[in-house]
Amino acid sequence: MDGVLLVDKPTGLTSFDVVARVRRALREKRVGHAGTLDPEATGLLLLCLGEATKLVPYLMDADKEYRATARLGIATDTDDAAPGSKVLFEASTESLCALTESQLHTALLQQVGSIAQKPPRFSALKVEGQRLYDKARAVQTEEDAQAIEKQLEAKTRTVEIYAIQIESVSLCLPYPEVTFRVHCGKGTYIRSIARDLGEALGVGAHLTALRRLRIGRFSVEDAVSMDALGTAPLAPLPSAVAHLPAVSVSPEIAQRVRQGHRATVAALPLPSAQVAAVLDDQSQLVALLSRSEGTWRIARGF
C-alpha cells in the first residue's frame, strides 16, 4: 500500500497516536508522518504509507498554512494553553486597555520575512541528547530556568514567514484575542509567533487554538476524519512531490534510472534546482534526484 493519506487530526491526539491508528486500520507497517502537530492542535496531517515513506523529508520541506488564535495578557511556559501549562506573566488591566488594533497589526507584520525565531521551551528539539520538553519539565529553580533560556537562544534559527493575515481582533477584557493566518516555510513555530507578539506588545501572549490548513499542494479540505481511515483514498506518489521540478523520460531511460546508471542521470535535461523528480511516460515516479557539488545523484528510487 503506497501513497499519502490526508488526515484531519482532532485535538487530544499526538501525531504518533494517529500513526498507530493508521497502522492498525490499514494493516500497513510502514507509516510515517510528514510534520508533527501538537496534541491540542487540529488540522492537516500527512501520513506516508509504504514507498511514500521515502517522501517524508520532501513533504516536510513544503510550505505550510495555519490559522491561529493568540490570547493577549498571559504568557505561559508552553507558549500555548496545553493542560498543565504554567502562567509566567500576566499583564495589568491598564496595559491591556492601552492596546490598539494598529499595534497588533504592526507587531504581527514585523514577524513577516526571513526572521530569527527562538523555539518554544516545550519543543522536540534536542540539547545535549535530551528533548527540550523533557528539560523544561525538569525545571525546579531559577538557575534551571536561566539555563533553559540560554539553550533556547542557542537553538534560534532562521525561518521564512511569507505572510500573516489578521482575520479578527477582539480587544475585550479580560483577555483580548487575535486570530490570524500564517503562510510559512519549514521549521516555523506558530507558538513562537504568539509568544513574540506578546513580548513585542509588552503584555505577554500564548496560543489558544491552532489549525493546519495546508501543506504544499495538500489541503485540509481534502482530509478525512479519524473515523474514515479504513476507507480513505490515498494520494499517489507523484502528487506528493508535485511541488518539486520534474522531468519526464521514456520507458528505456526510466529503466536505466531505476537501475542506478549514473551516466544516464547525468545526461538528463534537469532544471537548475537542488532537488528534482523523474517521471516515466505514465507519470509514475521513478526517482528523486539531488544535486551535490554540481552533480545529480539518485536520492530515492521507486
Secondary structure, 3 states (H helix, E strand, C coil): CCEEEEEEECCCCCHHHHHHHHHHHHCCCCEEECCCCCCCCEEEEEEEEHHHHHHHHHHHCCCEEEEEEEEECEEECCCECCCCCCEEEECCHHHHHCCCHHHHHHHHHCCCEEEEECCCCCCCCEECCEEHHHHHHCCCCHHHHHHHHHHHHHCCEEEEEEEEEEEEEECCCCCCEEEEEEEECCCCCHHHHHHHHHHHHCCCEEEEEEEEEEECCEEHHHCECHHHHHHCCCECHHHHCCCCCEEECCHHHHHHHHCCCHHHHHCCCCCCCCEEEEECCCCCEEEEEEEECCEEEEEEEC
